[in-house]
Amino acid sequence: MKTAAVIAEFNPFHNGHTALLRKAKDRTGADFIVVVMSGDFVQRGEPAVMEKFTRTRIALMNGADLVLELPHYYSLGGAEFFARGAVALLNRLGCIDTLVFGSEYGELAPLEKLAQMLTEESPAFQVHLQEYLKEGDDFPTARTKALTFCLPEEEKHLAALLKEPNNLLGVEYLRQMIKTKSRFHAVTTRRTAGVSSSVIRASLLAPHTRIRKAMLPETSAILISDYEANSGYRFADPDTLFPALTHLLMLEDARGVAGIADVGEEIANRLYKVLPEAPDLTTLTNLLHTKELTAARVRRALLHILLHIPQKQYDACVKKTAMYARVLGFRKNASAVMNHIKAAGKIPLITKLAQSTALLQDDAPALKLLSEDIRASRIYDRFYTTPAAYPLKSEYEKQVVILS
């Protein structure tokens, strides 16, 4: 039995994702595809445009066999923490042979070289990194410059690969595989051109929703077209969160907010300075965004405030990495994979949330992390469900997606 893994957000699922899952099976000869997917909040610092069980169903209809949830402490982290949580989860499943990821470059060897250099951090790299940071460069720019300096002349162009988001994320996966001595290997495929999650999200959130059917597989287009009518959810507009965020900020001060994950004193002080000028979340993000602070970092910090994730609590959970694997959905033929995880894996597999207390009874940090995920989904539901038509369900009442 061969099993390949894909780490994803599917926010939302499009033709590029269909191609990735197909290539994952074709390139590896895998019998099964396991997907580790972000839940209701994603790495760019926003709520997922569609709730996690609908995204799970679409993935299962387009090539995935088993979908596991990446806890939001990792899914809401920067590339390094996102990769750390996902790779640690795959390590402990005990059944993964290959990690397949999409990248703009599409070739593995150069990405592996960058990952090795960033993991080793030679003395020359460290010295130049600090010099560039002191000169005022943000961390990504300083790191790219330091890498360029350390690479041989004929390979200096490779450092620029880190400017592309999927290349960067792929390098972080490879770094975590090196650090944790992962037993599976990696394969990368060139990212499909002509499709864009951000373009699709913008069209879904426009005043007159337009479904970009040319970018979507048929099953995804159908479920997206019927999403608000059949799911009980609205497409998640981040600006909807702004009133709740401002209310929380009015109950706190900069000192209190500085203790929230990804915030710190600098962002906290600037936040209270520019808050009166911001009529919505998008404007607030733009006011906080600087050369040193990427927009994604700002959005993550604001969501951490809304979800109330203290830095100390975040550090403790992230340090411990994977503590359980929660199943969001599976195809019935994937029972062989699930049985293998239960028998040979080093992590509890949660197929029913009601079982979680018994499965994690001796692991207080794991129970805490799961309770934080449940709370985050409850917050997502409060903002984006239509309870008048569909009674609000607790996380325990939601059904795992099972397809034949």
C-alpha positions as CSV (number, residue, x, y, z in Angstrom):
1,M,0.0,0.0,0.0
2,K,1.5,3.3,-1.1
3,T,0.2,6.6,0.4
4,A,0.9,10.1,-0.8
5,A,0.1,13.3,1.2
6,V,-0.9,16.8,0.1
7,I,-0.9,19.8,2.5
8,A,-3.6,22.3,1.4
9,E,-6.2,25.0,2.2
10,F,-8.5,24.5,-0.8
11,N,-9.7,28.0,-0.3
12,P,-11.6,27.3,-2.5
13,F,-10.9,24.2,-4.5
14,H,-10.1,24.8,-8.1
15,N,-8.7,23.2,-11.3
16,G,-5.1,23.6,-10.0
17,H,-6.0,21.5,-7.0
18,T,-7.6,18.8,-9.1
19,A,-4.4,18.6,-11.2
20,L,-2.2,18.5,-8.0
21,L,-4.2,15.5,-6.6
22,R,-4.1,13.7,-9.9
23,K,-0.4,14.3,-10.3
24,A,0.2,13.1,-6.7
25,K,-1.3,9.8,-7.6
26,D,0.3,9.5,-11.0
27,R,3.8,10.6,-10.0
28,T,4.0,8.4,-6.9
29,G,1.8,5.4,-7.9
30,A,0.0,5.9,-4.7
31,D,-3.1,3.9,-3.8
32,F,-4.4,6.6,-1.5
33,I,-4.1,10.4,-1.1
34,V,-4.2,11.8,2.4
35,V,-4.8,15.6,2.6
36,V,-3.9,17.7,5.6
37,M,-6.2,20.7,5.2
38,S,-6.6,24.0,7.1
39,G,-9.9,24.3,9.0
40,D,-12.0,27.4,9.2
41,F,-9.0,29.9,9.3
42,V,-6.2,30.0,6.9
43,Q,-2.5,31.1,6.6
44,R,-3.1,34.4,4.9
45,G,-4.8,35.5,8.1
46,E,-8.4,35.2,7.0
47,P,-11.5,33.0,7.6
48,A,-11.7,30.4,4.8
49,V,-14.2,31.6,2.2
50,M,-16.1,28.3,2.7
51,E,-16.5,26.2,5.8
52,K,-14.2,23.2,6.2
53,F,-16.7,20.3,5.7
54,T,-17.9,21.6,2.3
55,R,-14.2,22.0,1.2
56,T,-13.6,18.5,2.5
57,R,-16.5,17.1,0.4
58,I,-15.2,18.8,-2.8
59,A,-11.7,17.4,-2.2
60,L,-13.0,13.9,-1.7
61,M,-15.0,14.2,-4.9
62,N,-11.8,15.2,-6.8
63,G,-9.2,12.7,-5.8
64,A,-8.6,12.9,-2.0
65,D,-9.2,9.7,0.0
66,L,-8.8,11.0,3.5
67,V,-8.9,14.6,4.8
68,L,-7.4,15.6,8.2
69,E,-7.7,19.0,9.8
70,L,-4.6,21.1,10.5
71,P,-5.3,22.8,13.9
72,H,-5.7,26.6,13.5
73,Y,-2.6,27.3,15.7
74,Y,-0.6,26.0,12.8
75,S,-2.9,27.0,9.9
76,L,-2.8,30.6,11.1
77,G,1.0,30.7,11.4
78,G,3.6,31.9,9.1
79,A,5.1,29.5,6.5
80,E,7.5,28.0,9.0
81,F,4.9,27.2,11.6
82,F,2.3,26.1,9.0
83,A,4.9,23.6,7.6
84,R,6.0,22.5,11.1
85,G,2.5,21.5,12.2
86,A,1.6,19.8,8.9
87,V,4.9,17.8,8.5
88,A,4.8,16.8,12.2
89,L,1.3,15.5,11.7
90,L,2.4,13.5,8.6
91,N,5.4,12.1,10.4
92,R,3.2,10.6,13.2
93,L,0.6,9.0,10.9
94,G,3.1,6.3,10.1
95,C,1.7,5.6,6.6
96,I,3.0,8.4,4.4
97,D,5.5,7.5,1.6
98,T,5.6,10.8,-0.3
99,L,4.7,14.4,0.2
100,V,3.6,16.1,-3.0
101,F,3.4,19.8,-3.2
102,G,2.9,22.4,-6.0
103,S,5.5,25.1,-6.7
104,E,6.1,27.8,-9.2
105,Y,9.5,26.4,-10.1
106,G,8.4,22.8,-10.4
107,E,11.8,21.2,-9.8
108,L,12.8,19.6,-6.5
109,A,16.6,19.8,-6.4
110,P,17.0,23.6,-6.2
111,L,14.3,23.8,-3.5
112,E,16.1,21.1,-1.6
113,K,19.4,23.0,-1.8
114,L,17.7,26.2,-0.4
115,A,16.1,24.1,2.4
116,Q,19.4,22.6,3.3
117,M,21.2,26.0,3.4
118,L,18.4,27.5,5.5
119,T,18.5,24.6,7.9
120,E,22.3,24.7,8.3
121,E,22.5,28.5,8.5
122,S,26.3,28.8,8.0
123,P,28.2,31.4,10.0
124,A,28.5,33.6,6.8
125,F,24.7,33.4,6.3
126,Q,24.0,34.4,9.9
127,V,26.4,37.3,9.8
128,H,24.9,38.7,6.5
129,L,21.4,38.1,7.6
130,Q,21.9,40.3,10.7
131,E,23.6,42.9,8.6
132,Y,20.7,43.2,6.2
133,L,18.2,43.3,9.1
134,K,20.1,46.1,10.7
135,E,20.0,48.0,7.4
136,G,16.2,47.9,7.6
137,D,15.3,45.0,5.3
138,D,12.3,42.9,6.3
139,F,13.1,39.3,7.2
140,P,12.2,37.7,3.9
141,T,14.3,40.3,2.0
142,A,17.3,40.0,4.3
143,R,17.2,36.2,4.1
144,T,17.1,36.2,0.3
145,K,20.1,38.6,0.2
146,A,22.0,36.5,2.7
147,L,21.3,33.4,0.7
148,T,22.4,35.1,-2.5
149,F,25.7,36.1,-0.9
150,C,26.3,32.5,0.2
151,L,25.4,30.7,-3.0
152,P,28.0,29.9,-5.7
153,E,28.0,32.4,-8.5
154,E,26.3,30.1,-11.0
155,E,23.5,29.4,-8.4
156,K,22.8,32.9,-7.0
157,H,19.6,33.2,-9.1
158,L,18.1,30.4,-7.0
159,A,17.6,32.7,-4.0
160,A,14.9,34.6,-5.9
161,L,12.8,31.4,-5.9
162,L,11.8,32.3,-2.3
163,K,9.9,35.3,-3.6
164,E,7.2,33.0,-4.9
165,P,4.7,31.9,-2.2
166,N,4.4,28.2,-3.2
167,N,8.2,27.9,-3.7
168,L,8.7,29.4,-0.2
169,L,6.1,27.0,1.4
170,G,7.7,24.0,-0.4
171,V,11.1,25.0,1.0
172,E,9.6,25.2,4.5
173,Y,8.1,21.7,4.1
174,L,11.6,20.4,3.0
175,R,13.2,22.2,6.0
176,Q,10.9,20.5,8.4
177,M,11.4,17.1,6.8
178,I,15.2,17.6,7.3
179,K,14.8,18.8,10.9
180,T,12.5,15.9,11.8
181,K,14.3,13.3,9.7
182,S,11.0,12.4,8.0
183,R,10.9,8.9,6.6
184,F,8.9,10.0,3.5
185,H,10.3,11.8,0.5
186,A,9.1,14.8,-1.4
187,V,7.9,15.4,-5.0
188,T,7.0,18.8,-6.5
189,T,4.9,19.6,-9.5
190,R,4.7,22.9,-11.4
191,R,1.7,25.0,-10.2
192,T,-1.1,25.1,-12.7
193,A,-1.2,28.4,-14.5
194,G,-4.4,30.4,-15.2
195,V,-6.2,29.7,-11.9
196,S,-6.1,31.9,-8.8
197,S,-7.8,31.3,-5.4
198,S,-7.6,35.0,-4.7
199,V,-9.5,35.8,-7.9
200,I,-12.1,33.2,-7.2
201,R,-12.6,34.5,-3.6
202,A,-12.9,38.1,-4.8
203,S,-15.6,37.0,-7.3
204,L,-17.5,35.1,-4.6
205,L,-17.4,38.1,-2.2
206,A,-18.4,40.7,-4.8
207,P,-21.9,42.3,-4.5
208,H,-23.2,40.2,-7.3
209,T,-21.5,36.8,-6.8
210,R,-20.0,35.5,-10.0
211,I,-18.9,31.8,-10.1
212,R,-15.6,31.4,-12.0
213,K,-16.6,28.1,-13.6
214,A,-13.7,28.1,-16.0
215,M,-11.3,27.9,-13.0
216,L,-13.3,25.2,-11.2
217,P,-14.0,21.4,-11.6
218,E,-17.6,20.7,-12.2
219,T,-18.3,19.3,-8.8
220,S,-16.7,22.3,-7.1
221,A,-18.7,24.8,-9.3
222,I,-22.0,23.0,-8.4
223,L,-21.3,23.0,-4.7
224,I,-20.2,26.6,-4.7
225,S,-23.2,27.7,-6.8
226,D,-25.5,26.1,-4.2
227,Y,-23.3,26.8,-1.2
228,E,-25.4,29.5,0.6
229,A,-28.7,27.8,-0.2
230,N,-27.8,24.3,0.9
231,S,-25.0,24.7,3.6
232,G,-26.5,27.3,5.9
233,Y,-23.3,29.4,5.5
234,R,-22.5,32.6,3.7
235,F,-19.2,33.1,1.9
236,A,-16.9,34.4,4.6
237,D,-16.0,38.1,4.1
238,P,-13.1,39.0,6.5
239,D,-14.5,42.6,6.9
240,T,-17.5,41.0,8.8
241,L,-15.2,40.4,11.7
242,F,-14.3,44.1,12.1
243,P,-17.0,45.2,14.6
244,A,-16.2,42.3,16.9
245,L,-12.4,43.0,16.7
246,T,-12.9,46.7,17.5
247,H,-15.1,45.8,20.4
248,L,-12.4,43.6,21.8
249,L,-9.7,46.2,21.3
250,M,-11.8,48.8,23.2
251,L,-11.9,46.5,26.2
252,E,-8.1,46.2,26.2
253,D,-5.1,48.4,25.9
254,A,-1.9,48.1,24.0
255,R,-0.1,46.4,26.8
256,G,-2.7,43.7,27.0
257,V,-2.9,43.2,23.2
258,A,0.9,43.0,23.0
259,G,0.8,39.6,24.7
260,I,-1.3,38.1,21.9
261,A,0.4,35.7,19.4
262,D,2.1,37.5,16.5
263,V,1.4,40.9,17.9
264,G,4.0,42.3,20.2
265,E,4.5,45.9,21.4
266,E,5.3,47.5,18.1
267,I,2.1,46.2,16.3
268,A,0.0,46.8,19.5
269,N,1.1,50.5,19.8
270,R,0.6,51.2,16.1
271,L,-2.7,49.4,16.2
272,Y,-4.2,51.7,18.8
273,K,-2.8,54.7,17.0
274,V,-4.4,54.0,13.6
275,L,-7.6,52.3,14.8
276,P,-9.7,55.5,14.8
277,E,-8.9,56.0,11.1
278,A,-10.1,52.5,10.0
279,P,-13.7,52.0,8.9
280,D,-13.1,48.3,8.1
281,L,-10.6,45.4,8.4
282,T,-9.1,45.9,5.0
283,T,-8.3,49.5,5.7
284,L,-6.9,48.7,9.2
285,T,-4.6,46.1,7.6
286,N,-3.3,48.6,5.0
287,L,-2.7,51.2,7.8
288,L,-0.6,48.7,9.8
289,H,1.2,47.1,6.8
290,T,4.8,48.4,6.4
291,K,8.0,47.4,4.7
292,E,8.9,45.4,7.8
293,L,5.4,44.0,8.4
294,T,3.8,42.0,5.6
295,A,0.0,42.3,5.1
296,A,-0.3,38.5,5.9
297,R,1.5,38.9,9.2
298,V,-0.7,41.9,10.1
299,R,-3.9,39.9,9.2
300,R,-2.7,36.9,11.3
301,A,-2.0,39.2,14.3
302,L,-5.5,40.7,14.1
303,L,-7.1,37.3,13.9
304,H,-5.1,36.1,16.9
305,I,-6.5,39.0,18.8
306,L,-10.0,38.1,17.7
307,L,-9.5,34.4,18.6
308,H,-7.7,35.5,21.8
309,I,-4.5,33.3,21.4
310,P,-1.9,34.4,24.0
311,Q,1.7,34.2,22.8
312,K,2.7,31.9,25.7
313,Q,-0.1,29.5,25.0
314,Y,0.7,29.6,21.3
315,D,4.4,28.9,21.8
316,A,3.6,25.9,24.1
317,C,1.3,24.3,21.7
318,V,3.4,24.9,18.6
319,K,6.5,23.5,20.4
320,K,4.7,20.2,21.1
321,T,3.5,20.0,17.4
322,A,1.2,17.2,16.3
323,M,-0.9,15.7,19.1
324,Y,-3.9,14.2,17.3
325,A,-5.3,13.8,13.8
326,R,-8.9,14.8,13.4
327,V,-10.7,13.3,10.5
328,L,-12.9,15.7,8.5
329,G,-13.9,13.2,5.8
330,F,-12.9,10.1,3.9
331,R,-13.9,7.7,1.1
332,K,-15.0,4.3,2.3
333,N,-12.1,2.7,0.5
334,A,-9.7,4.6,2.7
335,S,-10.5,2.4,5.7
336,A,-7.3,0.5,5.0
337,V,-5.3,3.8,5.6
338,M,-7.2,4.7,8.7
339,N,-6.7,1.2,10.2
340,H,-3.0,1.4,9.4
341,I,-2.8,4.8,11.2
342,K,-4.6,3.4,14.2
343,A,-2.3,0.3,14.3
344,A,1.1,1.8,13.4
345,G,0.7,5.6,13.8
346,K,2.0,7.5,16.8
347,I,-1.0,9.8,17.1
348,P,-4.7,9.4,18.1
349,L,-7.0,9.4,15.1
350,I,-10.2,11.2,16.0
351,T,-13.1,10.1,13.7
352,K,-15.9,11.2,16.1
353,L,-15.4,14.3,18.2
354,A,-17.3,12.8,21.0
355,Q,-14.5,10.2,21.4
356,S,-11.8,12.9,21.8
357,T,-12.0,13.2,25.6
358,A,-11.4,9.4,26.0
359,L,-8.7,9.3,23.3
360,L,-6.8,12.4,24.7
361,Q,-7.5,11.9,28.4
362,D,-3.8,11.6,29.3
363,D,-2.7,14.5,27.1
364,A,-3.8,17.9,28.6
365,P,-2.1,20.0,25.9
366,A,-3.8,18.0,23.2
367,L,-7.2,18.5,24.8
368,K,-6.4,22.2,25.1
369,L,-5.4,22.5,21.4
370,L,-8.6,20.7,20.3
371,S,-10.8,22.8,22.5
372,E,-9.2,25.9,20.9
373,D,-10.0,24.5,17.5
374,I,-13.6,23.9,18.5
375,R,-13.9,27.4,19.9
376,A,-12.4,28.9,16.7
377,S,-15.0,27.0,14.6
378,R,-17.8,28.2,16.9
379,I,-16.6,31.8,16.3
380,Y,-16.5,31.2,12.5
381,D,-20.0,29.7,12.7
382,R,-21.4,32.7,14.6
383,F,-20.3,35.1,12.0
384,Y,-21.0,33.1,8.8
385,T,-24.0,30.9,9.3
386,T,-27.6,31.8,8.6
387,P,-29.4,30.5,11.7
388,A,-32.8,31.7,10.7
389,A,-32.8,29.1,7.9
390,Y,-30.5,26.5,9.5
391,P,-30.2,26.1,13.3
392,L,-26.6,26.6,14.5
393,K,-24.9,23.3,15.1
394,S,-22.2,22.7,17.6
395,E,-19.0,21.2,16.4
396,Y,-20.0,17.9,18.0
397,E,-23.1,17.7,15.9
398,K,-21.4,18.2,12.6
399,Q,-21.0,15.0,10.6
400,V,-17.7,13.7,9.1
401,V,-18.0,13.6,5.3
402,I,-18.2,9.9,4.1
403,L,-18.3,9.1,0.4
404,S,-18.5,5.8,-1.4
